[in-house]
Amino acid sequence: MILHMQEIMRIVDSDEQSLATRVEAAVARLGGRAVVSRFTLWYTTRPPAYTAVLRSMPEPEPLQ
C-alpha cells in the first residue's frame, strides 16, 4: 500500500507540447523512476496553464 509519495518537481507551461517535452526530460534525469500527474488550470480571461507534478516512487517494501 502506498501511503505517501514525495513531490519532487512541479512544472507549469502555457504550451501543452512544451510541457510534455520538459516532463520527458525531467523523468529521464530522474532515471525513469517518477510518477507524473498532469492537470490543466482553466481561467476565464487567460489561456490555460498546463501543469505536471512529479513524485518519487516509493521503495518496494520487503516481503514478510
PDBQT receptor file of N, H, CA, C and O in Angstrom, charges set to zero:
ATOM      1  N   MET A   1       0.839  -1.172   0.000  1.00  0.00    +0.000 N 
ATOM      2  CA  MET A   1       0.000   0.000   0.000  1.00  0.00    +0.000 C 
ATOM      3  C   MET A   1       0.890   1.243   0.000  1.00  0.00    +0.000 C 
ATOM      4  O   MET A   1       1.843   1.331   0.773  1.00  0.00    +0.000 OA
ATOM      5  N   ILE A   2       0.573   2.194  -0.866  1.00  0.00    +0.000 N 
ATOM      6  H   ILE A   2      -0.201   2.122  -1.494  1.00  0.00    +0.000 HD
ATOM      7  CA  ILE A   2       1.321   3.445  -0.936  1.00  0.00    +0.000 C 
ATOM      8  C   ILE A   2       0.629   4.463  -0.041  1.00  0.00    +0.000 C 
ATOM      9  O   ILE A   2      -0.542   4.786  -0.242  1.00  0.00    +0.000 OA
ATOM     10  N   LEU A   3       1.362   4.965   0.946  1.00  0.00    +0.000 N 
ATOM     11  H   LEU A   3       2.313   4.702   1.109  1.00  0.00    +0.000 HD
ATOM     12  CA  LEU A   3       0.789   5.949   1.843  1.00  0.00    +0.000 C 
ATOM     13  C   LEU A   3       1.192   7.371   1.477  1.00  0.00    +0.000 C 
ATOM     14  O   LEU A   3       0.412   8.307   1.656  1.00  0.00    +0.000 OA
ATOM     15  N   HIS A   4       2.422   7.535   0.959  1.00  0.00    +0.000 N 
ATOM     16  H   HIS A   4       3.055   6.774   0.814  1.00  0.00    +0.000 HD
ATOM     17  CA  HIS A   4       2.881   8.875   0.663  1.00  0.00    +0.000 C 
ATOM     18  C   HIS A   4       3.966   8.829  -0.403  1.00  0.00    +0.000 C 
ATOM     19  O   HIS A   4       4.874   7.999  -0.351  1.00  0.00    +0.000 OA
ATOM     20  N   MET A   5       3.858   9.727  -1.360  1.00  0.00    +0.000 N 
ATOM     21  H   MET A   5       3.120  10.401  -1.402  1.00  0.00    +0.000 HD
ATOM     22  CA  MET A   5       4.906   9.895  -2.357  1.00  0.00    +0.000 C 
ATOM     23  C   MET A   5       5.319  11.357  -2.309  1.00  0.00    +0.000 C 
ATOM     24  O   MET A   5       4.481  12.251  -2.428  1.00  0.00    +0.000 OA
ATOM     25  N   GLN A   6       6.594  11.593  -2.137  1.00  0.00    +0.000 N 
ATOM     26  H   GLN A   6       7.274  10.867  -2.040  1.00  0.00    +0.000 HD
ATOM     27  CA  GLN A   6       7.105  12.954  -2.006  1.00  0.00    +0.000 C 
ATOM     28  C   GLN A   6       7.136  13.656  -3.352  1.00  0.00    +0.000 C 
ATOM     29  O   GLN A   6       7.593  13.094  -4.347  1.00  0.00    +0.000 OA
ATOM     30  N   GLU A   7       6.644  14.893  -3.373  1.00  0.00    +0.000 N 
ATOM     31  H   GLU A   7       6.272  15.349  -2.564  1.00  0.00    +0.000 HD
ATOM     32  CA  GLU A   7       6.696  15.694  -4.596  1.00  0.00    +0.000 C 
ATOM     33  C   GLU A   7       8.135  16.103  -4.855  1.00  0.00    +0.000 C 
ATOM     34  O   GLU A   7       8.810  16.637  -3.974  1.00  0.00    +0.000 OA
ATOM     35  N   ILE A   8       8.598  15.848  -6.074  1.00  0.00    +0.000 N 
ATOM     36  H   ILE A   8       8.050  15.415  -6.790  1.00  0.00    +0.000 HD
ATOM     37  CA  ILE A   8       9.960  16.189  -6.463  1.00  0.00    +0.000 C 
ATOM     38  C   ILE A   8       9.978  17.519  -7.209  1.00  0.00    +0.000 C 
ATOM     39  O   ILE A   8      10.837  18.369  -6.976  1.00  0.00    +0.000 OA
ATOM     40  N   MET A   9       9.016  17.677  -8.107  1.00  0.00    +0.000 N 
ATOM     41  H   MET A   9       8.318  16.986  -8.296  1.00  0.00    +0.000 HD
ATOM     42  CA  MET A   9       9.049  18.821  -9.010  1.00  0.00    +0.000 C 
ATOM     43  C   MET A   9       7.645  19.136  -9.496  1.00  0.00    +0.000 C 
ATOM     44  O   MET A   9       6.817  18.239  -9.654  1.00  0.00    +0.000 OA
ATOM     45  N   ARG A  10       7.379  20.427  -9.736  1.00  0.00    +0.000 N 
ATOM     46  H   ARG A  10       8.051  21.156  -9.608  1.00  0.00    +0.000 HD
ATOM     47  CA  ARG A  10       6.122  20.871 -10.333  1.00  0.00    +0.000 C 
ATOM     48  C   ARG A  10       6.509  21.735 -11.533  1.00  0.00    +0.000 C 
ATOM     49  O   ARG A  10       7.237  22.718 -11.390  1.00  0.00    +0.000 OA
ATOM     50  N   ILE A  11       6.023  21.367 -12.704  1.00  0.00    +0.000 N 
ATOM     51  H   ILE A  11       5.432  20.569 -12.820  1.00  0.00    +0.000 HD
ATOM     52  CA  ILE A  11       6.353  22.096 -13.933  1.00  0.00    +0.000 C 
ATOM     53  C   ILE A  11       5.069  22.699 -14.482  1.00  0.00    +0.000 C 
ATOM     54  O   ILE A  11       4.061  22.005 -14.614  1.00  0.00    +0.000 OA
ATOM     55  N   VAL A  12       5.102  23.995 -14.804  1.00  0.00    +0.000 N 
ATOM     56  H   VAL A  12       5.921  24.558 -14.697  1.00  0.00    +0.000 HD
ATOM     57  CA  VAL A  12       3.944  24.692 -15.358  1.00  0.00    +0.000 C 
ATOM     58  C   VAL A  12       4.366  25.316 -16.684  1.00  0.00    +0.000 C 
ATOM     59  O   VAL A  12       5.441  25.908 -16.785  1.00  0.00    +0.000 OA
ATOM     60  N   ASP A  13       3.519  25.181 -17.694  1.00  0.00    +0.000 N 
ATOM     61  H   ASP A  13       2.646  24.700 -17.612  1.00  0.00    +0.000 HD
ATOM     62  CA  ASP A  13       3.821  25.723 -19.018  1.00  0.00    +0.000 C 
ATOM     63  C   ASP A  13       2.526  26.162 -19.683  1.00  0.00    +0.000 C 
ATOM     64  O   ASP A  13       1.461  25.610 -19.405  1.00  0.00    +0.000 OA
ATOM     65  N   SER A  14       2.616  27.136 -20.545  1.00  0.00    +0.000 N 
ATOM     66  H   SER A  14       3.481  27.584 -20.771  1.00  0.00    +0.000 HD
ATOM     67  CA  SER A  14       1.424  27.595 -21.271  1.00  0.00    +0.000 C 
ATOM     68  C   SER A  14       1.193  26.802 -22.556  1.00  0.00    +0.000 C 
ATOM     69  O   SER A  14       0.170  26.972 -23.219  1.00  0.00    +0.000 OA
ATOM     70  N   ASP A  15       2.150  25.932 -22.907  1.00  0.00    +0.000 N 
ATOM     71  H   ASP A  15       2.981  25.794 -22.368  1.00  0.00    +0.000 HD
ATOM     72  CA  ASP A  15       2.042  25.127 -24.123  1.00  0.00    +0.000 C 
ATOM     73  C   ASP A  15       2.094  23.647 -23.745  1.00  0.00    +0.000 C 
ATOM     74  O   ASP A  15       3.058  23.196 -23.126  1.00  0.00    +0.000 OA
ATOM     75  N   GLU A  16       1.073  22.905 -24.110  1.00  0.00    +0.000 N 
ATOM     76  H   GLU A  16       0.290  23.271 -24.612  1.00  0.00    +0.000 HD
ATOM     77  CA  GLU A  16       0.966  21.503 -23.718  1.00  0.00    +0.000 C 
ATOM     78  C   GLU A  16       2.109  20.649 -24.270  1.00  0.00    +0.000 C 
ATOM     79  O   GLU A  16       2.627  19.785 -23.563  1.00  0.00    +0.000 OA
ATOM     80  N   GLN A  17       2.503  20.878 -25.511  1.00  0.00    +0.000 N 
ATOM     81  H   GLN A  17       2.082  21.580 -26.086  1.00  0.00    +0.000 HD
ATOM     82  CA  GLN A  17       3.590  20.108 -26.120  1.00  0.00    +0.000 C 
ATOM     83  C   GLN A  17       4.929  20.435 -25.457  1.00  0.00    +0.000 C 
ATOM     84  O   GLN A  17       5.751  19.544 -25.239  1.00  0.00    +0.000 OA
ATOM     85  N   SER A  18       5.143  21.695 -25.142  1.00  0.00    +0.000 N 
ATOM     86  H   SER A  18       4.475  22.419 -25.319  1.00  0.00    +0.000 HD
ATOM     87  CA  SER A  18       6.368  22.098 -24.447  1.00  0.00    +0.000 C 
ATOM     88  C   SER A  18       6.439  21.444 -23.069  1.00  0.00    +0.000 C 
ATOM     89  O   SER A  18       7.504  21.000 -22.641  1.00  0.00    +0.000 OA
ATOM     90  N   LEU A  19       5.311  21.389 -22.386  1.00  0.00    +0.000 N 
ATOM     91  H   LEU A  19       4.446  21.750 -22.734  1.00  0.00    +0.000 HD
ATOM     92  CA  LEU A  19       5.262  20.732 -21.078  1.00  0.00    +0.000 C 
ATOM     93  C   LEU A  19       5.628  19.259 -21.215  1.00  0.00    +0.000 C 
ATOM     94  O   LEU A  19       6.397  18.733 -20.411  1.00  0.00    +0.000 OA
ATOM     95  N   ALA A  20       5.086  18.595 -22.224  1.00  0.00    +0.000 N 
ATOM     96  H   ALA A  20       4.461  19.022 -22.878  1.00  0.00    +0.000 HD
ATOM     97  CA  ALA A  20       5.374  17.169 -22.432  1.00  0.00    +0.000 C 
ATOM     98  C   ALA A  20       6.873  16.949 -22.636  1.00  0.00    +0.000 C 
ATOM     99  O   ALA A  20       7.436  15.992 -22.105  1.00  0.00    +0.000 OA
ATOM    100  N   THR A  21       7.518  17.824 -23.398  1.00  0.00    +0.000 N 
ATOM    101  H   THR A  21       7.061  18.601 -23.830  1.00  0.00    +0.000 HD
ATOM    102  CA  THR A  21       8.957  17.717 -23.639  1.00  0.00    +0.000 C 
ATOM    103  C   THR A  21       9.734  17.921 -22.343  1.00  0.00    +0.000 C 
ATOM    104  O   THR A  21      10.677  17.182 -22.059  1.00  0.00    +0.000 OA
ATOM    105  N   ARG A  22       9.344  18.915 -21.563  1.00  0.00    +0.000 N 
ATOM    106  H   ARG A  22       8.578  19.515 -21.794  1.00  0.00    +0.000 HD
ATOM    107  CA  ARG A  22      10.030  19.202 -20.301  1.00  0.00    +0.000 C 
ATOM    108  C   ARG A  22       9.843  18.075 -19.295  1.00  0.00    +0.000 C 
ATOM    109  O   ARG A  22      10.773  17.735 -18.562  1.00  0.00    +0.000 OA
ATOM    110  N   VAL A  23       8.642  17.490 -19.254  1.00  0.00    +0.000 N 
ATOM    111  H   VAL A  23       7.887  17.766 -19.849  1.00  0.00    +0.000 HD
ATOM    112  CA  VAL A  23       8.384  16.374 -18.340  1.00  0.00    +0.000 C 
ATOM    113  C   VAL A  23       9.225  15.163 -18.742  1.00  0.00    +0.000 C 
ATOM    114  O   VAL A  23       9.816  14.502 -17.888  1.00  0.00    +0.000 OA
ATOM    115  N   GLU A  24       9.276  14.879 -20.025  1.00  0.00    +0.000 N 
ATOM    116  H   GLU A  24       8.795  15.416 -20.718  1.00  0.00    +0.000 HD
ATOM    117  CA  GLU A  24      10.062  13.750 -20.518  1.00  0.00    +0.000 C 
ATOM    118  C   GLU A  24      11.533  13.909 -20.131  1.00  0.00    +0.000 C 
ATOM    119  O   GLU A  24      12.168  12.942 -19.710  1.00  0.00    +0.000 OA
ATOM    120  N   ALA A  25      12.074  15.114 -20.269  1.00  0.00    +0.000 N 
ATOM    121  H   ALA A  25      11.558  15.899 -20.611  1.00  0.00    +0.000 HD
ATOM    122  CA  ALA A  25      13.469  15.365 -19.904  1.00  0.00    +0.000 C 
ATOM    123  C   ALA A  25      13.674  15.205 -18.398  1.00  0.00    +0.000 C 
ATOM    124  O   ALA A  25      14.681  14.641 -17.969  1.00  0.00    +0.000 OA
ATOM    125  N   ALA A  26      12.739  15.692 -17.600  1.00  0.00    +0.000 N 
ATOM    126  H   ALA A  26      11.921  16.150 -17.948  1.00  0.00    +0.000 HD
ATOM    127  CA  ALA A  26      12.859  15.585 -16.143  1.00  0.00    +0.000 C 
ATOM    128  C   ALA A  26      12.810  14.128 -15.693  1.00  0.00    +0.000 C 
ATOM    129  O   ALA A  26      13.591  13.716 -14.836  1.00  0.00    +0.000 OA
ATOM    130  N   VAL A  27      11.905  13.357 -16.262  1.00  0.00    +0.000 N 
ATOM    131  H   VAL A  27      11.271  13.692 -16.958  1.00  0.00    +0.000 HD
ATOM    132  CA  VAL A  27      11.796  11.939 -15.897  1.00  0.00    +0.000 C 
ATOM    133  C   VAL A  27      13.072  11.196 -16.292  1.00  0.00    +0.000 C 
ATOM    134  O   VAL A  27      13.534  10.321 -15.560  1.00  0.00    +0.000 OA
ATOM    135  N   ALA A  28      13.636  11.538 -17.436  1.00  0.00    +0.000 N 
ATOM    136  H   ALA A  28      13.262  12.249 -18.032  1.00  0.00    +0.000 HD
ATOM    137  CA  ALA A  28      14.886  10.901 -17.867  1.00  0.00    +0.000 C 
ATOM    138  C   ALA A  28      16.015  11.224 -16.890  1.00  0.00    +0.000 C 
ATOM    139  O   ALA A  28      16.815  10.350 -16.557  1.00  0.00    +0.000 OA
ATOM    140  N   ARG A  29      16.085  12.478 -16.427  1.00  0.00    +0.000 N 
ATOM    141  H   ARG A  29      15.435  13.189 -16.697  1.00  0.00    +0.000 HD
ATOM    142  CA  ARG A  29      17.124  12.854 -15.453  1.00  0.00    +0.000 C 
ATOM    143  C   ARG A  29      16.946  12.106 -14.125  1.00  0.00    +0.000 C 
ATOM    144  O   ARG A  29      17.918  11.866 -13.410  1.00  0.00    +0.000 OA
ATOM    145  N   LEU A  30      15.721  11.748 -13.807  1.00  0.00    +0.000 N 
ATOM    146  H   LEU A  30      14.931  11.943 -14.388  1.00  0.00    +0.000 HD
ATOM    147  CA  LEU A  30      15.439  11.015 -12.567  1.00  0.00    +0.000 C 
ATOM    148  C   LEU A  30      15.574   9.505 -12.751  1.00  0.00    +0.000 C 
ATOM    149  O   LEU A  30      15.231   8.736 -11.854  1.00  0.00    +0.000 OA
ATOM    150  N   GLY A  31      16.061   9.093 -13.886  1.00  0.00    +0.000 N 
ATOM    151  H   GLY A  31      16.339   9.718 -14.615  1.00  0.00    +0.000 HD
ATOM    152  CA  GLY A  31      16.263   7.670 -14.133  1.00  0.00    +0.000 C 
ATOM    153  C   GLY A  31      14.983   6.913 -14.416  1.00  0.00    +0.000 C 
ATOM    154  O   GLY A  31      14.934   5.691 -14.273  1.00  0.00    +0.000 OA
ATOM    155  N   GLY A  32      13.942   7.634 -14.817  1.00  0.00    +0.000 N 
ATOM    156  H   GLY A  32      13.981   8.626 -14.932  1.00  0.00    +0.000 HD
ATOM    157  CA  GLY A  32      12.678   6.988 -15.152  1.00  0.00    +0.000 C 
ATOM    158  C   GLY A  32      11.863   6.566 -13.948  1.00  0.00    +0.000 C 
ATOM    159  O   GLY A  32      10.825   5.922 -14.098  1.00  0.00    +0.000 OA
ATOM    160  N   ARG A  33      12.319   6.920 -12.750  1.00  0.00    +0.000 N 
ATOM    161  H   ARG A  33      13.162   7.443 -12.628  1.00  0.00    +0.000 HD
ATOM    162  CA  ARG A  33      11.621   6.493 -11.527  1.00  0.00    +0.000 C 
ATOM    163  C   ARG A  33      10.834   7.654 -10.943  1.00  0.00    +0.000 C 
ATOM    164  O   ARG A  33      11.199   8.201  -9.903  1.00  0.00    +0.000 OA
ATOM    165  N   ALA A  34       9.771   8.020 -11.607  1.00  0.00    +0.000 N 
ATOM    166  H   ALA A  34       9.475   7.575 -12.452  1.00  0.00    +0.000 HD
ATOM    167  CA  ALA A  34       8.894   9.084 -11.108  1.00  0.00    +0.000 C 
ATOM    168  C   ALA A  34       7.468   8.803 -11.567  1.00  0.00    +0.000 C 
ATOM    169  O   ALA A  34       7.236   8.222 -12.627  1.00  0.00    +0.000 OA
ATOM    170  N   VAL A  35       6.539   9.223 -10.754  1.00  0.00    +0.000 N 
ATOM    171  H   VAL A  35       6.728   9.695  -9.892  1.00  0.00    +0.000 HD
ATOM    172  CA  VAL A  35       5.121   9.157 -11.101  1.00  0.00    +0.000 C 
ATOM    173  C   VAL A  35       4.718  10.562 -11.508  1.00  0.00    +0.000 C 
ATOM    174  O   VAL A  35       5.005  11.524 -10.796  1.00  0.00    +0.000 OA
ATOM    175  N   VAL A  36       4.049  10.687 -12.660  1.00  0.00    +0.000 N 
ATOM    176  H   VAL A  36       3.816   9.906 -13.239  1.00  0.00    +0.000 HD
ATOM    177  CA  VAL A  36       3.682  12.006 -13.181  1.00  0.00    +0.000 C 
ATOM    178  C   VAL A  36       2.164  12.163 -13.161  1.00  0.00    +0.000 C 
ATOM    179  O   VAL A  36       1.430  11.322 -13.681  1.00  0.00    +0.000 OA
ATOM    180  N   SER A  37       1.712  13.250 -12.553  1.00  0.00    +0.000 N 
ATOM    181  H   SER A  37       2.307  13.933 -12.131  1.00  0.00    +0.000 HD
ATOM    182  CA  SER A  37       0.296  13.626 -12.588  1.00  0.00    +0.000 C 
ATOM    183  C   SER A  37       0.201  14.906 -13.400  1.00  0.00    +0.000 C 
ATOM    184  O   SER A  37       0.976  15.839 -13.193  1.00  0.00    +0.000 OA
ATOM    185  N   ARG A  38      -0.748  14.949 -14.321  1.00  0.00    +0.000 N 
ATOM    186  H   ARG A  38      -1.378  14.191 -14.489  1.00  0.00    +0.000 HD
ATOM    187  CA  ARG A  38      -0.916  16.137 -15.169  1.00  0.00    +0.000 C 
ATOM    188  C   ARG A  38      -2.315  16.693 -14.979  1.00  0.00    +0.000 C 
ATOM    189  O   ARG A  38      -3.280  15.947 -14.813  1.00  0.00    +0.000 OA
ATOM    190  N   PHE A  39      -2.409  18.012 -15.006  1.00  0.00    +0.000 N 
ATOM    191  H   PHE A  39      -1.625  18.618 -15.141  1.00  0.00    +0.000 HD
ATOM    192  CA  PHE A  39      -3.717  18.645 -14.960  1.00  0.00    +0.000 C 
ATOM    193  C   PHE A  39      -3.634  20.021 -15.599  1.00  0.00    +0.000 C 
ATOM    194  O   PHE A  39      -2.549  20.572 -15.780  1.00  0.00    +0.000 OA
ATOM    195  N   THR A  40      -4.793  20.565 -15.936  1.00  0.00    +0.000 N 
ATOM    196  H   THR A  40      -5.674  20.117 -15.789  1.00  0.00    +0.000 HD
ATOM    197  CA  THR A  40      -4.884  21.858 -16.604  1.00  0.00    +0.000 C 
ATOM    198  C   THR A  40      -5.678  22.815 -15.732  1.00  0.00    +0.000 C 
ATOM    199  O   THR A  40      -6.753  22.476 -15.238  1.00  0.00    +0.000 OA
ATOM    200  N   LEU A  41      -5.139  24.008 -15.549  1.00  0.00    +0.000 N 
ATOM    201  H   LEU A  41      -4.265  24.283 -15.951  1.00  0.00    +0.000 HD
ATOM    202  CA  LEU A  41      -5.853  25.062 -14.841  1.00  0.00    +0.000 C 
ATOM    203  C   LEU A  41      -6.499  25.963 -15.883  1.00  0.00    +0.000 C 
ATOM    204  O   LEU A  41      -5.808  26.575 -16.698  1.00  0.00    +0.000 OA
ATOM    205  N   TRP A  42      -7.821  26.043 -15.855  1.00  0.00    +0.000 N 
ATOM    206  H   TRP A  42      -8.382  25.546 -15.194  1.00  0.00    +0.000 HD
ATOM    207  CA  TRP A  42      -8.556  26.845 -16.828  1.00  0.00    +0.000 C 
ATOM    208  C   TRP A  42      -8.962  28.169 -16.195  1.00  0.00    +0.000 C 
ATOM    209  O   TRP A  42      -9.488  28.204 -15.083  1.00  0.00    +0.000 OA
ATOM    210  N   TYR A  43      -8.715  29.243 -16.911  1.00  0.00    +0.000 N 
ATOM    211  H   TYR A  43      -8.289  29.214 -17.815  1.00  0.00    +0.000 HD
ATOM    212  CA  TYR A  43      -9.072  30.576 -16.438  1.00  0.00    +0.000 C 
ATOM    213  C   TYR A  43     -10.060  31.202 -17.413  1.00  0.00    +0.000 C 
ATOM    214  O   TYR A  43     -10.057  30.866 -18.598  1.00  0.00    +0.000 OA
ATOM    215  N   THR A  44     -10.897  32.097 -16.933  1.00  0.00    +0.000 N 
ATOM    216  H   THR A  44     -10.899  32.369 -15.971  1.00  0.00    +0.000 HD
ATOM    217  CA  THR A  44     -11.906  32.741 -17.780  1.00  0.00    +0.000 C 
ATOM    218  C   THR A  44     -11.287  33.722 -18.758  1.00  0.00    +0.000 C 
ATOM    219  O   THR A  44     -11.674  33.756 -19.926  1.00  0.00    +0.000 OA
ATOM    220  N   THR A  45     -10.340  34.514 -18.305  1.00  0.00    +0.000 N 
ATOM    221  H   THR A  45     -10.025  34.486 -17.356  1.00  0.00    +0.000 HD
ATOM    222  CA  THR A  45      -9.807  35.589 -19.155  1.00  0.00    +0.000 C 
ATOM    223  C   THR A  45      -8.379  35.358 -19.609  1.00  0.00    +0.000 C 
ATOM    224  O   THR A  45      -7.787  36.238 -20.233  1.00  0.00    +0.000 OA
ATOM    225  N   ARG A  46      -7.803  34.182 -19.309  1.00  0.00    +0.000 N 
ATOM    226  H   ARG A  46      -8.284  33.467 -18.802  1.00  0.00    +0.000 HD
ATOM    227  CA  ARG A  46      -6.416  33.895 -19.699  1.00  0.00    +0.000 C 
ATOM    228  C   ARG A  46      -6.342  32.519 -20.334  1.00  0.00    +0.000 C 
ATOM    229  O   ARG A  46      -7.249  31.702 -20.173  1.00  0.00    +0.000 OA
ATOM    230  N   PRO A  47      -5.255  32.265 -21.058  1.00  0.00    +0.000 N 
ATOM    231  CA  PRO A  47      -5.076  30.916 -21.613  1.00  0.00    +0.000 C 
ATOM    232  C   PRO A  47      -4.869  29.898 -20.491  1.00  0.00    +0.000 C 
ATOM    233  O   PRO A  47      -4.502  30.274 -19.378  1.00  0.00    +0.000 OA
ATOM    234  N   PRO A  48      -5.100  28.618 -20.772  1.00  0.00    +0.000 N 
ATOM    235  CA  PRO A  48      -4.926  27.599 -19.735  1.00  0.00    +0.000 C 
ATOM    236  C   PRO A  48      -3.455  27.444 -19.334  1.00  0.00    +0.000 C 
ATOM    237  O   PRO A  48      -2.551  27.751 -20.112  1.00  0.00    +0.000 OA
ATOM    238  N   ALA A  49      -3.240  26.973 -18.133  1.00  0.00    +0.000 N 
ATOM    239  H   ALA A  49      -3.975  26.724 -17.502  1.00  0.00    +0.000 HD
ATOM    240  CA  ALA A  49      -1.901  26.659 -17.642  1.00  0.00    +0.000 C 
ATOM    241  C   ALA A  49      -1.824  25.140 -17.476  1.00  0.00    +0.000 C 
ATOM    242  O   ALA A  49      -2.582  24.550 -16.705  1.00  0.00    +0.000 OA
ATOM    243  N   TYR A  50      -0.914  24.528 -18.198  1.00  0.00    +0.000 N 
ATOM    244  H   TYR A  50      -0.298  25.007 -18.824  1.00  0.00    +0.000 HD
ATOM    245  CA  TYR A  50      -0.732  23.078 -18.143  1.00  0.00    +0.000 C 
ATOM    246  C   TYR A  50       0.299  22.769 -17.058  1.00  0.00    +0.000 C 
ATOM    247  O   TYR A  50       1.364  23.386 -17.011  1.00  0.00    +0.000 OA
ATOM    248  N   THR A  51      -0.024  21.812 -16.186  1.00  0.00    +0.000 N 
ATOM    249  H   THR A  51      -0.889  21.312 -16.224  1.00  0.00    +0.000 HD
ATOM    250  CA  THR A  51       0.808  21.532 -15.020  1.00  0.00    +0.000 C 
ATOM    251  C   THR A  51       1.096  20.043 -14.927  1.00  0.00    +0.000 C 
ATOM    252  O   THR A  51       0.242  19.205 -15.215  1.00  0.00    +0.000 OA
ATOM    253  N   ALA A  52       2.322  19.734 -14.516  1.00  0.00    +0.000 N 
ATOM    254  H   ALA A  52       3.016  20.415 -14.282  1.00  0.00    +0.000 HD
ATOM    255  CA  ALA A  52       2.704  18.346 -14.233  1.00  0.00    +0.000 C 
ATOM    256  C   ALA A  52       3.384  18.315 -12.875  1.00  0.00    +0.000 C 
ATOM    257  O   ALA A  52       4.205  19.177 -12.563  1.00  0.00    +0.000 OA
ATOM    258  N   VAL A  53       3.040  17.322 -12.074  1.00  0.00    +0.000 N 
ATOM    259  H   VAL A  53       2.372  16.622 -12.328  1.00  0.00    +0.000 HD
ATOM    260  CA  VAL A  53       3.666  17.129 -10.770  1.00  0.00    +0.000 C 
ATOM    261  C   VAL A  53       4.395  15.793 -10.814  1.00  0.00    +0.000 C 
ATOM    262  O   VAL A  53       3.796  14.758 -11.105  1.00  0.00    +0.000 OA
ATOM    263  N   LEU A  54       5.688  15.825 -10.525  1.00  0.00    +0.000 N 
ATOM    264  H   LEU A  54       6.175  16.666 -10.289  1.00  0.00    +0.000 HD
ATOM    265  CA  LEU A  54       6.491  14.606 -10.486  1.00  0.00    +0.000 C 
ATOM    266  C   LEU A  54       6.681  14.210  -9.029  1.00  0.00    +0.000 C 
ATOM    267  O   LEU A  54       7.061  15.029  -8.191  1.00  0.00    +0.000 OA
ATOM    268  N   ARG A  55       6.410  12.941  -8.743  1.00  0.00    +0.000 N 
ATOM    269  H   ARG A  55       6.101  12.277  -9.423  1.00  0.00    +0.000 HD
ATOM    270  CA  ARG A  55       6.562  12.421  -7.385  1.00  0.00    +0.000 C 
ATOM    271  C   ARG A  55       7.496  11.218  -7.418  1.00  0.00    +0.000 C 
ATOM    272  O   ARG A  55       7.559  10.480  -8.402  1.00  0.00    +0.000 OA
ATOM    273  N   SER A  56       8.214  11.044  -6.325  1.00  0.00    +0.000 N 
ATOM    274  H   SER A  56       8.163  11.643  -5.526  1.00  0.00    +0.000 HD
ATOM    275  CA  SER A  56       9.136   9.914  -6.240  1.00  0.00    +0.000 C 
ATOM    276  C   SER A  56       8.347   8.625  -6.067  1.00  0.00    +0.000 C 
ATOM    277  O   SER A  56       7.296   8.601  -5.427  1.00  0.00    +0.000 OA
ATOM    278  N   MET A  57       8.866   7.571  -6.641  1.00  0.00    +0.000 N 
ATOM    279  H   MET A  57       9.720   7.590  -7.160  1.00  0.00    +0.000 HD
ATOM    280  CA  MET A  57       8.258   6.255  -6.462  1.00  0.00    +0.000 C 
ATOM    281  C   MET A  57       8.785   5.693  -5.150  1.00  0.00    +0.000 C 
ATOM    282  O   MET A  57       9.994   5.716  -4.917  1.00  0.00    +0.000 OA
ATOM    283  N   PRO A  58       7.919   5.196  -4.298  1.00  0.00    +0.000 N 
ATOM    284  CA  PRO A  58       8.392   4.634  -3.028  1.00  0.00    +0.000 C 
ATOM    285  C   PRO A  58       9.206   3.361  -3.264  1.00  0.00    +0.000 C 
ATOM    286  O   PRO A  58       8.990   2.629  -4.230  1.00  0.00    +0.000 OA
ATOM    287  N   GLU A  59      10.135   3.128  -2.362  1.00  0.00    +0.000 N 
ATOM    288  H   GLU A  59      10.310   3.723  -1.577  1.00  0.00    +0.000 HD
ATOM    289  CA  GLU A  59      10.921   1.893  -2.423  1.00  0.00    +0.000 C 
ATOM    290  C   GLU A  59       9.996   0.708  -2.144  1.00  0.00    +0.000 C 
ATOM    291  O   GLU A  59       9.100   0.805  -1.306  1.00  0.00    +0.000 OA
ATOM    292  N   PRO A  60      10.207  -0.400  -2.838  1.00  0.00    +0.000 N 
ATOM    293  CA  PRO A  60       9.345  -1.569  -2.563  1.00  0.00    +0.000 C 
ATOM    294  C   PRO A  60       9.533  -2.053  -1.130  1.00  0.00    +0.000 C 
ATOM    295  O   PRO A  60      10.645  -2.066  -0.602  1.00  0.00    +0.000 OA
ATOM    296  N   GLU A  61       8.441  -2.445  -0.525  1.00  0.00    +0.000 N 
ATOM    297  H   GLU A  61       7.538  -2.435  -0.954  1.00  0.00    +0.000 HD
ATOM    298  CA  GLU A  61       8.502  -2.960   0.857  1.00  0.00    +0.000 C 
ATOM    299  C   GLU A  61       9.005  -4.401   0.831  1.00  0.00    +0.000 C 
ATOM    300  O   GLU A  61       8.696  -5.161  -0.086  1.00  0.00    +0.000 OA
ATOM    301  N   PRO A  62       9.779  -4.764   1.845  1.00  0.00    +0.000 N 
ATOM    302  CA  PRO A  62      10.262  -6.158   1.887  1.00  0.00    +0.000 C 
ATOM    303  C   PRO A  62       9.103  -7.128   2.081  1.00  0.00    +0.000 C 
ATOM    304  O   PRO A  62       8.108  -6.807   2.732  1.00  0.00    +0.000 OA
ATOM    305  N   LEU A  63       9.246  -8.307   1.509  1.00  0.00    +0.000 N 
ATOM    306  H   LEU A  63      10.054  -8.567   0.980  1.00  0.00    +0.000 HD
ATOM    307  CA  LEU A  63       8.220  -9.337   1.680  1.00  0.00    +0.000 C 
ATOM    308  C   LEU A  63       8.283  -9.877   3.097  1.00  0.00    +0.000 C 
ATOM    309  O   LEU A  63       9.362 -10.041   3.666  1.00  0.00    +0.000 OA
ATOM    310  N   GLN A  64       7.138 -10.144   3.646  1.00  0.00    +0.000 N 
ATOM    311  H   GLN A  64       6.262 -10.011   3.183  1.00  0.00    +0.000 HD
ATOM    312  CA  GLN A  64       7.109 -10.657   5.021  1.00  0.00    +0.000 C 
ATOM    313  C   GLN A  64       6.754 -12.113   5.053  1.00  0.00    +0.000 C 
ATOM    314  O   GLN A  64       6.684 -12.707   6.129  1.00  0.00    +0.000 OA
TER     315      GLN A  64
